[in-house]
Amino acid sequence: MSSDRVVARAARLRRLRDADAGLALLRADLLPVLVAVLAERFTGTRRSWPSAEFLELLADDLDVLRDAGFDLPRTAQDYLSEWVRQGFLIRRAGEAREEIIEPSPATARALRFATDLESPHSAVTSSRLSNLAELLNRLAMDTDPEQASRLENLQRQRDLLDAEIAAVEAGRYTPLSDDLALEQLTEIVHLAAEIPDDFGQVSAALEELNRGLREQIIGQSGSRGDILDEVFAGVDLLENSEAGRTFAAFHSLVLDPEQAVALDQAVDSVLSREFTAALTRDEVVFLRRLLTTLQRESTSVRQVMTGFSRSLRRFVETHAYREHRRLATALGQAQSAAVAASRVARLFDPSGYVLDSSSVPMRSISSWGLHNPADVRTAQPVTEHVAAPLDLATLRRQVRESEIDFAELRGAVVDVLQRRRVASIADVLSEHPASQGLASVVGLLLLAHSAGSRADGVENLTWRGVTGAPRSVSVARYVFHDVPDEWRTA
């Protein structure tokens, strides 16, 4: 039996070796370049890049590596396309229809493994053992069905807490040593750094589950099936899956305001201690942005899951699955017919049927003709128009036709306030008519909102339109008591 397990496991690992992008990355000839570039660009709180930005960064990295002696003959675009094809990177649609580049879950695991090889992290630490023991004790108590033992554990914890409170009140306590504190903080950073990579695995699991549900819907016989009945009944199969329930619990915890405030306060308190001076700058930045990163990545996965759920529901409610079923049935019948035909006919036997398929016509290179740019050259001479000198008066007139002249309006308000203690918009217009018509009136209203004050009543504002006809409007009364100093110096 043990030999059978060895063979089965070897077969599974052989299939994994051929299918897993992470293992392919670890045995790639460009392993040093891949790990160096991807670990640098997808590290800490940055898990994705817009395609154009990443391509520019990749080109810069390749230039630096070439100067250092690495043989990299291809362009950045070629390497990016190849890494996407091999599954090292994933292209997906982002917001505003921009293309996003991010590492695949397998690549994230491989990068973490390679980074640990470069900078080994000791797993045999007292903090890890303490965390393990605390988690086991908590699990044992939370799952204890006996009332007496559960109560005994709670009383023991209360006694220990009371004793610790009494010691602190008496001044008999010693803070954790810097060495142990740094060890625990390093363990926390190492554990927290793995969480953002796990979001990619959750997204991949949800995508696989969505694909599997569609295949089951298409493959079910009859007009209805268990999965269809659940979807029609309003059941969110992705939300109720094991991955969906686990992620939903994490998502609600990350977005909980009390948890968010507590986590931020804990990070601030820890980073104010002297022992954190041993942390690198990247580790400090990672801890500072930990909550934001978790919330952003969690929200992104939530959007993915919501999109899959809506798409699955539309797939069912619009009866699109029926077309897929018919196509699957036709493919199955064609395969069955092909198997039956293979028993009586050879592969190269003439069938007597001609299938006209679309294809690129094949021609000899010698039949190609060179492109002659002179064939499309214009026969008419190009007329050159010399630009006239800039007319500032014309330019100012064009600007005034498209923009409100606030400088003129502010000057008008200042001029009126030199002779009045208080001036309304109507007072300003009476001494300085609206040179831009309605635009001047609107500009004065905006200035009154920002620098004036609301007064009781309404007032009638008048001006002349483009044709010279009088115009008027009743608006709420605003007055100017004083104006900002920059209005007077302008």
Buried (B, 14 or more C-beta within 10 A) or exposed (E): EEEEEEEEEEEEEEEEEEEBBBBBBBEBEBEEBBBBBBBEBBBBBEBBBBBEEBBEBBBEBBEEBEEEEEEBEEEBEEBBBEBBEBBBBBEEEBEEEEEBBBBBBBBBBBBBBBBEEEEEEEEEBEBBEEBEEEEEEEEEBEEBEEEEEBEEBEEEEEEEEEEEEEEEEEEEEEEEEBEBBBBBBBBBBBEBBEBBBBBBBBBBBBEEBBEEBBEBBBEBEEEEBEBBEBBEEEEBBBBEBEBBEEBBEBBEEBBEEEEBEEBBEEBEEBBEBEBBEEBEEEBBEBBBBBBEBBBBBBEBBBEBBEEBBEEBBEBBEEEEBEEBBEEBEEEEEEEEEEEEEEEEEEEEEEEEEEEEEEEEEEEEEEEEEEEEEEEEEEEEEEEEEEEEEEEEEEEEEEEBEEEBBBEBBBBBBBEBBEEEEBBBBBBBBEEBEBBBBBBBBBBBBEBBEEBBEEBEEEBEBBBBEEEEEEBEEEBEBBBBEEBEEEBEEE
